[in-house]
Amino acid sequence: MEKKSKRKITKNNKKCQHTLADFLPKDVIEEFIEFKNNPGYKEECEEADEELMGILEDFEGLLGREMTRYEHDKVIAIMRKYGPKDKDGDVFVFLPAETVWEIFCLEREEKWDHWEEFLK
């Protein structure tokens, strides 16, 4: 039986010396390690993901359609900006979809006002 040789990633016939640590921020790596090693943290993350998905689905219900990528990013930005934060600056409670919707509409209206003024 023929042995399969492992291919090494090379560039110009030189071995690459990069690891994920070279590309990912340190806090992302630390959070991933904590996620893998701490079952309680893993559960907490999964619950937060479920809650966030529920809020986004509620928001889509208020919108009456599926969100665009821009709207999705804007909603996440609003939640990060206005949500209550802990001492490390991390959001620990998500805003309700109705509150996010109100902020989203106010910010969108404000942008339209600026555009109308600009186009005069």
A tleap script that builds the chain and sets N, CA, C and O, in Angstrom:
source leaprc.protein.ff14SB
mol = sequence {
  NMET GLU LYS LYS SER LYS ARG LYS ILE THR
  LYS ASN ASN LYS LYS CYS GLN HIE THR LEU
  ALA ASP PHE LEU PRO LYS ASP VAL ILE GLU
  GLU PHE ILE GLU PHE LYS ASN ASN PRO GLY
  TYR LYS GLU GLU CYS GLU GLU ALA ASP GLU
  GLU LEU MET GLY ILE LEU GLU ASP PHE GLU
  GLY LEU LEU GLY ARG GLU MET THR ARG TYR
  GLU HIE ASP LYS VAL ILE ALA ILE MET ARG
  LYS TYR GLY PRO LYS ASP LYS ASP GLY ASP
  VAL PHE VAL PHE LEU PRO ALA GLU THR VAL
  TRP GLU ILE PHE CYS LEU GLU ARG GLU GLU
  LYS TRP ASP HIE TRP GLU GLU PHE LEU CLYS
}
set mol.1.N position { 0.837 -1.168 0.000 }
set mol.1.CA position { 0.000 0.000 0.000 }
set mol.1.C position { 0.890 1.242 0.000 }
set mol.1.O position { 1.884 1.318 0.723 }
set mol.2.N position { 0.516 2.187 -0.808 }
set mol.2.CA position { 1.309 3.398 -0.957 }
set mol.2.C position { 1.032 4.380 0.176 }
set mol.2.O position { -0.124 4.608 0.532 }
set mol.3.N position { 2.080 4.957 0.738 }
set mol.3.CA position { 1.944 5.928 1.811 }
set mol.3.C position { 1.613 7.299 1.233 }
set mol.3.O position { 2.209 7.738 0.250 }
set mol.4.N position { 0.657 7.959 1.862 }
set mol.4.CA position { 0.329 9.315 1.442 }
set mol.4.C position { 1.261 10.267 2.178 }
set mol.4.O position { 1.428 10.182 3.395 }
set mol.5.N position { 1.844 11.144 1.443 }
set mol.5.CA position { 2.719 12.119 2.094 }
set mol.5.C position { 1.917 13.364 2.424 }
set mol.5.O position { 1.025 13.769 1.679 }
set mol.6.N position { 2.249 13.951 3.542 }
set mol.6.CA position { 1.584 15.176 3.956 }
set mol.6.C position { 2.216 16.345 3.213 }
set mol.6.O position { 3.438 16.481 3.153 }
set mol.7.N position { 1.355 17.180 2.653 }
set mol.7.CA position { 1.853 18.364 1.965 }
set mol.7.C position { 2.052 19.476 2.970 }
set mol.7.O position { 1.194 19.710 3.821 }
set mol.8.N position { 3.125 20.131 2.885 }
set mol.8.CA position { 3.406 21.268 3.748 }
set mol.8.C position { 3.085 22.537 2.975 }
set mol.8.O position { 3.374 22.647 1.784 }
set mol.9.N position { 2.492 23.479 3.665 }
set mol.9.CA position { 2.188 24.748 3.037 }
set mol.9.C position { 3.490 25.494 2.830 }
set mol.9.O position { 4.243 25.749 3.770 }
set mol.10.N position { 3.730 25.829 1.607 }
set mol.10.CA position { 4.974 26.535 1.315 }
set mol.10.C position { 4.700 27.719 0.399 }
set mol.10.O position { 3.701 27.767 -0.319 }
set mol.11.N position { 5.602 28.649 0.449 }
set mol.11.CA position { 5.556 29.793 -0.443 }
set mol.11.C position { 6.981 29.980 -0.947 }
set mol.11.O position { 7.911 30.186 -0.166 }
set mol.12.N position { 7.132 29.907 -2.239 }
set mol.12.CA position { 8.459 29.981 -2.847 }
set mol.12.C position { 9.388 28.921 -2.263 }
set mol.12.O position { 10.555 29.189 -1.977 }
set mol.13.N position { 8.848 27.705 -2.089 }
set mol.13.CA position { 9.589 26.557 -1.578 }
set mol.13.C position { 10.143 26.762 -0.163 }
set mol.13.O position { 11.141 26.141 0.201 }
set mol.14.N position { 9.515 27.615 0.627 }
set mol.14.CA position { 9.910 27.823 2.023 }
set mol.14.C position { 8.719 27.481 2.896 }
set mol.14.O position { 7.574 27.733 2.521 }
set mol.15.N position { 8.982 26.918 4.040 }
set mol.15.CA position { 7.903 26.603 4.971 }
set mol.15.C position { 7.337 27.885 5.563 }
set mol.15.O position { 8.083 28.790 5.937 }
set mol.16.N position { 6.007 27.953 5.644 }
set mol.16.CA position { 5.365 29.091 6.299 }
set mol.16.C position { 5.451 28.887 7.804 }
set mol.16.O position { 5.239 27.781 8.300 }
set mol.17.N position { 5.750 29.912 8.498 }
set mol.17.CA position { 5.914 29.837 9.940 }
set mol.17.C position { 4.758 30.497 10.690 }
set mol.17.O position { 4.900 30.849 11.861 }
set mol.18.N position { 3.614 30.669 10.022 }
set mol.18.CA position { 2.489 31.360 10.634 }
set mol.18.C position { 1.561 30.400 11.367 }
set mol.18.O position { 1.395 29.243 10.980 }
set mol.19.N position { 0.967 30.908 12.426 }
set mol.19.CA position { -0.055 30.176 13.161 }
set mol.19.C position { -1.291 31.069 13.229 }
set mol.19.O position { -1.243 32.227 12.814 }
set mol.20.N position { -2.391 30.541 13.747 }
set mol.20.CA position { -3.600 31.352 13.892 }
set mol.20.C position { -3.364 32.555 14.798 }
set mol.20.O position { -3.997 33.597 14.630 }
set mol.21.N position { -2.464 32.412 15.747 }
set mol.21.CA position { -2.160 33.511 16.667 }
set mol.21.C position { -1.613 34.728 15.921 }
set mol.21.O position { -1.712 35.854 16.408 }
set mol.22.N position { -1.039 34.502 14.745 }
set mol.22.CA position { -0.523 35.611 13.947 }
set mol.22.C position { -1.652 36.420 13.297 }
set mol.22.O position { -1.450 37.577 12.927 }
set mol.23.N position { -2.836 35.818 13.157 }
set mol.23.CA position { -3.930 36.457 12.438 }
set mol.23.C position { -5.112 36.842 13.321 }
set mol.23.O position { -5.873 37.743 12.969 }
set mol.24.N position { -5.277 36.181 14.448 }
set mol.24.CA position { -6.418 36.436 15.319 }
set mol.24.C position { -5.995 37.274 16.522 }
set mol.24.O position { -4.894 37.110 17.047 }
set mol.25.N position { -6.880 38.173 16.953 }
set mol.25.CA position { -6.571 38.941 18.168 }
set mol.25.C position { -6.453 38.012 19.380 }
set mol.25.O position { -7.104 36.969 19.445 }
set mol.26.N position { -5.628 38.405 20.316 }
set mol.26.CA position { -5.358 37.594 21.501 }
set mol.26.C position { -6.633 37.273 22.276 }
set mol.26.O position { -6.800 36.152 22.756 }
set mol.27.N position { -7.542 38.261 22.401 }
set mol.27.CA position { -8.766 38.020 23.177 }
set mol.27.C position { -9.663 36.978 22.511 }
set mol.27.O position { -10.375 36.253 23.206 }
set mol.28.N position { -9.645 36.889 21.184 }
set mol.28.CA position { -10.429 35.874 20.478 }
set mol.28.C position { -9.885 34.485 20.794 }
set mol.28.O position { -10.652 33.554 21.043 }
set mol.29.N position { -8.584 34.350 20.783 }
set mol.29.CA position { -7.949 33.064 21.093 }
set mol.29.C position { -8.236 32.664 22.534 }
set mol.29.O position { -8.583 31.514 22.805 }
set mol.30.N position { -8.092 33.618 23.468 }
set mol.30.CA position { -8.358 33.329 24.877 }
set mol.30.C position { -9.817 32.931 25.099 }
set mol.30.O position { -10.109 32.019 25.873 }
set mol.31.N position { -10.732 33.623 24.412 }
set mol.31.CA position { -12.151 33.300 24.552 }
set mol.31.C position { -12.441 31.907 24.004 }
set mol.31.O position { -13.233 31.165 24.583 }
set mol.32.N position { -11.807 31.551 22.896 }
set mol.32.CA position { -12.006 30.223 22.323 }
set mol.32.C position { -11.494 29.142 23.270 }
set mol.32.O position { -12.147 28.113 23.447 }
set mol.33.N position { -10.339 29.365 23.875 }
set mol.33.CA position { -9.784 28.399 24.831 }
set mol.33.C position { -10.721 28.251 26.024 }
set mol.33.O position { -10.974 27.138 26.484 }
set mol.34.N position { -11.237 29.379 26.526 }
set mol.34.CA position { -12.170 29.320 27.645 }
set mol.34.C position { -13.441 28.584 27.237 }
set mol.34.O position { -13.988 27.801 28.013 }
set mol.35.N position { -13.913 28.843 26.005 }
set mol.35.CA position { -15.112 28.181 25.484 }
set mol.35.C position { -14.912 26.667 25.437 }
set mol.35.O position { -15.812 25.909 25.799 }
set mol.36.N position { -13.742 26.233 24.994 }
set mol.36.CA position { -13.449 24.797 24.878 }
set mol.36.C position { -13.273 24.131 26.242 }
set mol.36.O position { -13.672 22.981 26.421 }
set mol.37.N position { -12.685 24.833 27.195 }
set mol.37.CA position { -12.330 24.221 28.475 }
set mol.37.C position { -13.366 24.387 29.581 }
set mol.37.O position { -13.299 23.692 30.594 }
set mol.38.N position { -14.315 25.289 29.405 }
set mol.38.CA position { -15.269 25.577 30.465 }
set mol.38.C position { -16.689 25.284 29.963 }
set mol.38.O position { -17.249 26.074 29.203 }
set mol.39.N position { -17.272 24.160 30.382 }
set mol.39.CA position { -18.620 23.803 29.913 }
set mol.39.C position { -19.671 24.855 30.275 }
set mol.39.O position { -20.614 25.066 29.513 }
set mol.40.N position { -19.523 25.511 31.413 }
set mol.40.CA position { -20.468 26.549 31.814 }
set mol.40.C position { -20.429 27.738 30.867 }
set mol.40.O position { -21.465 28.297 30.509 }
set mol.41.N position { -19.220 28.116 30.467 }
set mol.41.CA position { -19.061 29.231 29.528 }
set mol.41.C position { -19.640 28.854 28.170 }
set mol.41.O position { -20.258 29.676 27.492 }
set mol.42.N position { -19.431 27.604 27.787 }
set mol.42.CA position { -19.959 27.114 26.509 }
set mol.42.C position { -21.486 27.204 26.509 }
set mol.42.O position { -22.078 27.669 25.535 }
set mol.43.N position { -22.125 26.765 27.589 }
set mol.43.CA position { -23.583 26.853 27.714 }
set mol.43.C position { -24.050 28.299 27.676 }
set mol.43.O position { -25.044 28.621 27.025 }
set mol.44.N position { -23.335 29.163 28.372 }
set mol.44.CA position { -23.676 30.584 28.415 }
set mol.44.C position { -23.625 31.186 27.006 }
set mol.44.O position { -24.509 31.955 26.628 }
set mol.45.N position { -22.598 30.839 26.236 }
set mol.45.CA position { -22.465 31.334 24.861 }
set mol.45.C position { -23.598 30.811 23.986 }
set mol.45.O position { -24.164 31.555 23.186 }
set mol.46.N position { -23.927 29.536 24.138 }
set mol.46.CA position { -24.998 28.946 23.335 }
set mol.46.C position { -26.342 29.586 23.664 }
set mol.46.O position { -27.140 29.838 22.761 }
set mol.47.N position { -26.605 29.853 24.947 }
set mol.47.CA position { -27.845 30.522 25.351 }
set mol.47.C position { -27.902 31.942 24.794 }
set mol.47.O position { -28.948 32.387 24.323 }
set mol.48.N position { -26.771 32.652 24.851 }
set mol.48.CA position { -26.719 34.017 24.315 }
set mol.48.C position { -26.957 34.006 22.808 }
set mol.48.O position { -27.643 34.882 22.282 }
set mol.49.N position { -26.393 33.017 22.111 }
set mol.49.CA position { -26.613 32.901 20.661 }
set mol.49.C position { -28.081 32.671 20.347 }
set mol.49.O position { -28.625 33.279 19.426 }
set mol.50.N position { -28.724 31.797 21.109 }
set mol.50.CA position { -30.148 31.522 20.907 }
set mol.50.C position { -30.977 32.780 21.161 }
set mol.50.O position { -31.897 33.088 20.403 }
set mol.51.N position { -30.649 33.500 22.228 }
set mol.51.CA position { -31.376 34.726 22.554 }
set mol.51.C position { -31.200 35.762 21.442 }
set mol.51.O position { -32.165 36.402 21.022 }
set mol.52.N position { -29.971 35.920 20.974 }
set mol.52.CA position { -29.692 36.876 19.905 }
set mol.52.C position { -30.442 36.504 18.625 }
set mol.52.O position { -31.001 37.374 17.957 }
set mol.53.N position { -30.455 35.216 18.285 }
set mol.53.CA position { -31.176 34.770 17.090 }
set mol.53.C position { -32.671 35.064 17.235 }
set mol.53.O position { -33.322 35.454 16.265 }
set mol.54.N position { -33.209 34.882 18.420 }
set mol.54.CA position { -34.616 35.193 18.670 }
set mol.54.C position { -34.910 36.672 18.475 }
set mol.54.O position { -35.927 37.038 17.886 }
set mol.55.N position { -34.016 37.521 18.971 }
set mol.55.CA position { -34.177 38.970 18.820 }
set mol.55.C position { -34.116 39.351 17.348 }
set mol.55.O position { -34.917 40.165 16.888 }
set mol.56.N position { -33.174 38.773 16.602 }
set mol.56.CA position { -33.057 39.076 15.179 }
set mol.56.C position { -34.295 38.604 14.415 }
set mol.56.O position { -34.745 39.277 13.488 }
set mol.57.N position { -34.846 37.449 14.800 }
set mol.57.CA position { -36.078 36.969 14.169 }
set mol.57.C position { -37.244 37.906 14.494 }
set mol.57.O position { -38.064 38.195 13.623 }
set mol.58.N position { -37.326 38.381 15.738 }
set mol.58.CA position { -38.364 39.346 16.113 }
set mol.58.C position { -38.219 40.625 15.298 }
set mol.58.O position { -39.204 41.202 14.836 }
set mol.59.N position { -36.981 41.051 15.131 }
set mol.59.CA position { -36.712 42.271 14.356 }
set mol.59.C position { -37.169 42.085 12.912 }
set mol.59.O position { -37.767 42.987 12.325 }
set mol.60.N position { -36.888 40.917 12.342 }
set mol.60.CA position { -37.342 40.634 10.977 }
set mol.60.C position { -38.865 40.641 10.905 }
set mol.60.O position { -39.444 41.062 9.903 }
set mol.61.N position { -39.513 40.173 11.974 }
set mol.61.CA position { -40.969 40.220 12.032 }
set mol.61.C position { -41.477 41.652 12.011 }
set mol.61.O position { -42.453 41.956 11.326 }
set mol.62.N position { -40.824 42.529 12.753 }
set mol.62.CA position { -41.194 43.946 12.756 }
set mol.62.C position { -40.921 44.582 11.391 }
set mol.62.O position { -41.673 45.442 10.931 }
set mol.63.N position { -39.849 44.149 10.763 }
set mol.63.CA position { -39.465 44.675 9.455 }
set mol.63.C position { -40.384 44.139 8.349 }
set mol.63.O position { -40.615 44.809 7.342 }
set mol.64.N position { -40.898 42.934 8.552 }
set mol.64.CA position { -41.812 42.336 7.584 }
set mol.64.C position { -41.119 41.583 6.466 }
set mol.64.O position { -41.747 41.215 5.472 }
set mol.65.N position { -39.828 41.354 6.628 }
set mol.65.CA position { -39.056 40.632 5.616 }
set mol.65.C position { -37.719 40.209 6.227 }
set mol.65.O position { -37.409 40.542 7.371 }
set mol.66.N position { -36.938 39.470 5.439 }
set mol.66.CA position { -35.607 39.075 5.897 }
set mol.66.C position { -34.681 40.293 5.871 }
set mol.66.O position { -34.754 41.122 4.964 }
set mol.67.N position { -33.831 40.384 6.854 }
set mol.67.CA position { -32.911 41.514 6.950 }
set mol.67.C position { -31.812 41.430 5.905 }
set mol.67.O position { -31.374 40.342 5.532 }
set mol.68.N position { -31.367 42.600 5.434 }
set mol.68.CA position { -30.207 42.653 4.557 }
set mol.68.C position { -28.957 42.561 5.426 }
set mol.68.O position { -29.040 42.664 6.650 }
set mol.69.N position { -27.828 42.373 4.812 }
set mol.69.CA position { -26.564 42.314 5.559 }
set mol.69.C position { -26.316 43.641 6.291 }
set mol.69.O position { -25.863 43.650 7.436 }
set mol.70.N position { -26.618 44.758 5.620 }
set mol.70.CA position { -26.440 46.071 6.238 }
set mol.70.C position { -27.325 46.204 7.480 }
set mol.70.O position { -26.864 46.657 8.528 }
set mol.71.N position { -28.587 45.810 7.359 }
set mol.71.CA position { -29.513 45.907 8.485 }
set mol.71.C position { -29.065 45.017 9.643 }
set mol.71.O position { -29.139 45.410 10.807 }
set mol.72.N position { -28.601 43.820 9.309 }
set mol.72.CA position { -28.102 42.897 10.332 }
set mol.72.C position { -26.930 43.535 11.080 }
set mol.72.O position { -26.900 43.533 12.310 }
set mol.73.N position { -25.973 44.077 10.338 }
set mol.73.CA position { -24.809 44.713 10.956 }
set mol.73.C position { -25.218 45.927 11.790 }
set mol.73.O position { -24.668 46.164 12.866 }
set mol.74.N position { -26.183 46.689 11.285 }
set mol.74.CA position { -26.657 47.874 11.998 }
set mol.74.C position { -27.329 47.494 13.314 }
set mol.74.O position { -27.110 48.146 14.335 }
set mol.75.N position { -28.144 46.442 13.291 }
set mol.75.CA position { -28.813 45.981 14.509 }
set mol.75.C position { -27.784 45.538 15.550 }
set mol.75.O position { -27.898 45.887 16.725 }
set mol.76.N position { -26.794 44.780 15.127 }
set mol.76.CA position { -25.737 44.339 16.044 }
set mol.76.C position { -24.993 45.554 16.607 }
set mol.76.O position { -24.686 45.597 17.798 }
set mol.77.N position { -24.704 46.536 15.752 }
set mol.77.CA position { -24.008 47.751 16.205 }
set mol.77.C position { -24.845 48.509 17.238 }
set mol.77.O position { -24.306 49.015 18.222 }
set mol.78.N position { -26.159 48.588 17.017 }
set mol.78.CA position { -27.049 49.264 17.973 }
set mol.78.C position { -27.033 48.519 19.302 }
set mol.78.O position { -26.967 49.141 20.362 }
set mol.79.N position { -27.093 47.197 19.252 }
set mol.79.CA position { -27.094 46.409 20.491 }
set mol.79.C position { -25.787 46.604 21.255 }
set mol.79.O position { -25.784 46.683 22.484 }
set mol.80.N position { -24.681 46.682 20.523 }
set mol.80.CA position { -23.386 46.901 21.183 }
set mol.80.C position { -23.287 48.308 21.760 }
set mol.80.O position { -22.745 48.505 22.847 }
set mol.81.N position { -23.813 49.277 21.028 }
set mol.81.CA position { -23.691 50.672 21.448 }
set mol.81.C position { -24.576 50.999 22.649 }
set mol.81.O position { -24.131 51.677 23.575 }
set mol.82.N position { -25.818 50.529 22.646 }
set mol.82.CA position { -26.783 50.934 23.661 }
set mol.82.C position { -27.050 49.884 24.746 }
set mol.82.O position { -27.677 50.197 25.758 }
set mol.83.N position { -26.589 48.654 24.552 }
set mol.83.CA position { -26.830 47.613 25.544 }
set mol.83.C position { -26.010 47.830 26.804 }
set mol.83.O position { -24.903 48.365 26.737 }
set mol.84.N position { -26.539 47.421 27.955 }
set mol.84.CA position { -25.778 47.553 29.206 }
set mol.84.C position { -24.509 46.709 29.159 }
set mol.84.O position { -24.511 45.581 28.665 }
set mol.85.N position { -23.424 47.279 29.684 }
set mol.85.CA position { -22.120 46.617 29.619 }
set mol.85.C position { -21.572 46.340 31.018 }
set mol.85.O position { -21.898 47.033 31.982 }
set mol.86.N position { -20.732 45.309 31.102 }
set mol.86.CA position { -20.065 45.010 32.363 }
set mol.86.C position { -18.790 45.832 32.478 }
set mol.86.O position { -18.519 46.682 31.630 }
set mol.87.N position { -18.014 45.585 33.513 }
set mol.87.CA position { -16.791 46.376 33.746 }
set mol.87.C position { -15.759 46.225 32.640 }
set mol.87.O position { -14.898 47.089 32.471 }
set mol.88.N position { -15.839 45.113 31.871 }
set mol.88.CA position { -14.910 44.895 30.758 }
set mol.88.C position { -15.412 45.499 29.454 }
set mol.88.O position { -14.729 45.435 28.431 }
set mol.89.N position { -16.611 46.089 29.490 }
set mol.89.CA position { -17.171 46.702 28.293 }
set mol.89.C position { -17.941 45.738 27.401 }
set mol.89.O position { -18.282 46.078 26.268 }
set mol.90.N position { -18.217 44.533 27.906 }
set mol.90.CA position { -18.974 43.544 27.137 }
set mol.90.C position { -20.458 43.677 27.459 }
set mol.90.O position { -20.840 43.841 28.618 }
set mol.91.N position { -21.300 43.604 26.405 }
set mol.91.CA position { -22.746 43.661 26.602 }
set mol.91.C position { -23.175 42.408 27.344 }
set mol.91.O position { -22.843 41.297 26.931 }
set mol.92.N position { -23.918 42.577 28.448 }
set mol.92.CA position { -24.333 41.395 29.206 }
set mol.92.C position { -25.837 41.152 29.152 }
set mol.92.O position { -26.308 40.104 29.593 }
set mol.93.N position { -26.598 42.110 28.614 }
set mol.93.CA position { -28.029 41.927 28.419 }
set mol.93.C position { -28.378 42.519 27.056 }
set mol.93.O position { -28.024 43.660 26.760 }
set mol.94.N position { -29.074 41.740 26.228 }
set mol.94.CA position { -29.475 42.238 24.919 }
set mol.94.C position { -30.708 43.121 25.049 }
set mol.94.O position { -31.592 42.864 25.867 }
set mol.95.N position { -30.750 44.158 24.232 }
set mol.95.CA position { -31.938 45.010 24.181 }
set mol.95.C position { -33.075 44.255 23.516 }
set mol.95.O position { -32.836 43.420 22.643 }
set mol.96.N position { -34.326 44.540 23.922 }
set mol.96.CA position { -35.458 43.893 23.249 }
set mol.96.C position { -35.557 44.355 21.787 }
set mol.96.O position { -35.116 45.452 21.447 }
set mol.97.N position { -36.128 43.522 20.946 }
set mol.97.CA position { -36.248 43.823 19.515 }
set mol.97.C position { -36.993 45.142 19.287 }
set mol.97.O position { -36.634 45.906 18.390 }
set mol.98.N position { -38.028 45.414 20.090 }
set mol.98.CA position { -38.807 46.644 19.923 }
set mol.98.C position { -37.941 47.878 20.161 }
set mol.98.O position { -38.067 48.870 19.443 }
set mol.99.N position { -37.072 47.826 21.152 }
set mol.99.CA position { -36.178 48.950 21.450 }
set mol.99.C position { -35.173 49.138 20.325 }
set mol.99.O position { -34.915 50.262 19.895 }
set mol.100.N position { -34.610 48.039 19.852 }
set mol.100.CA position { -33.657 48.102 18.737 }
set mol.100.C position { -34.358 48.693 17.516 }
set mol.100.O position { -33.786 49.512 16.796 }
set mol.101.N position { -35.606 48.269 17.290 }
set mol.101.CA position { -36.386 48.766 16.150 }
set mol.101.C position { -36.557 50.286 16.243 }
set mol.101.O position { -36.378 50.990 15.250 }
set mol.102.N position { -36.903 50.793 17.431 }
set mol.102.CA position { -37.091 52.237 17.614 }
set mol.102.C position { -35.796 52.993 17.330 }
set mol.102.O position { -35.813 54.004 16.628 }
set mol.103.N position { -34.688 52.519 17.864 }
set mol.103.CA position { -33.391 53.174 17.642 }
set mol.103.C position { -33.031 53.109 16.164 }
set mol.103.O position { -32.569 54.095 15.589 }
set mol.104.N position { -33.242 51.950 15.551 }
set mol.104.CA position { -32.945 51.757 14.135 }
set mol.104.C position { -33.725 52.776 13.292 }
set mol.104.O position { -33.159 53.421 12.410 }
set mol.105.N position { -35.021 52.914 13.569 }
set mol.105.CA position { -35.864 53.852 12.806 }
set mol.105.C position { -35.423 55.295 13.031 }
set mol.105.O position { -35.376 56.082 12.085 }
set mol.106.N position { -35.099 55.648 14.276 }
set mol.106.CA position { -34.643 57.011 14.567 }
set mol.106.C position { -33.338 57.330 13.845 }
set mol.106.O position { -33.191 58.409 13.271 }
set mol.107.N position { -32.400 56.403 13.873 }
set mol.107.CA position { -31.116 56.639 13.204 }
set mol.107.C position { -31.291 56.709 11.693 }
set mol.107.O position { -30.638 57.510 11.026 }
set mol.108.N position { -32.179 55.865 11.148 }
set mol.108.CA position { -32.426 55.877 9.705 }
set mol.108.C position { -33.090 57.194 9.297 }
set mol.108.O position { -32.742 57.785 8.274 }
set mol.109.N position { -34.045 57.642 10.107 }
set mol.109.CA position { -34.730 58.910 9.838 }
set mol.109.C position { -33.741 60.072 9.872 }
set mol.109.O position { -33.803 60.982 9.045 }
set mol.110.N position { -32.829 60.025 10.843 }
set mol.110.CA position { -31.821 61.074 10.966 }
set mol.110.C position { -30.924 61.108 9.724 }
set mol.110.O position { -30.578 62.185 9.237 }
set mol.111.N position { -30.555 59.946 9.221 }
set mol.111.CA position { -29.724 59.893 8.016 }
set mol.111.C position { -30.466 60.470 6.815 }
set mol.111.O position { -29.883 61.192 6.005 }
set mol.112.N position { -31.766 60.145 6.703 }
set mol.112.CA position { -32.551 60.688 5.588 }
set mol.112.C position { -32.623 62.200 5.678 }
set mol.112.O position { -32.548 62.881 4.655 }
set mol.113.N position { -32.768 62.743 6.885 }
set mol.113.CA position { -32.804 64.195 7.058 }
set mol.113.C position { -31.510 64.828 6.566 }
set mol.113.O position { -31.536 65.878 5.923 }
set mol.114.N position { -30.382 64.196 6.864 }
set mol.114.CA position { -29.091 64.708 6.395 }
set mol.114.C position { -29.004 64.663 4.870 }
set mol.114.O position { -28.509 65.601 4.246 }
set mol.115.N position { -29.483 63.578 4.274 }
set mol.115.CA position { -29.463 63.457 2.811 }
set mol.115.C position { -30.358 64.501 2.168 }
set mol.115.O position { -29.971 65.115 1.174 }
set mol.116.N position { -31.557 64.715 2.720 }
set mol.116.CA position { -32.464 65.715 2.163 }
set mol.116.C position { -31.828 67.096 2.214 }
set mol.116.O position { -31.930 67.860 1.255 }
set mol.117.N position { -31.178 67.422 3.319 }
set mol.117.CA position { -30.496 68.697 3.468 }
set mol.117.C position { -29.366 68.816 2.439 }
set mol.117.O position { -29.176 69.873 1.837 }
set mol.118.N position { -28.628 67.738 2.245 }
set mol.118.CA position { -27.511 67.724 1.302 }
set mol.118.C position { -27.992 67.911 -0.132 }
set mol.118.O position { -27.346 68.598 -0.923 }
set mol.119.N position { -29.131 67.298 -0.467 }
set mol.119.CA position { -29.625 67.326 -1.846 }
set mol.119.C position { -30.347 68.616 -2.205 }
set mol.119.O position { -30.694 68.810 -3.370 }
set mol.120.N position { -30.585 69.505 -1.246 }
set mol.120.CA position { -31.268 70.778 -1.533 }
set mol.120.C position { -30.396 71.692 -2.349 }
set mol.120.O position { -30.809 72.803 -2.683 }
savepdb mol mol.pdb
quit
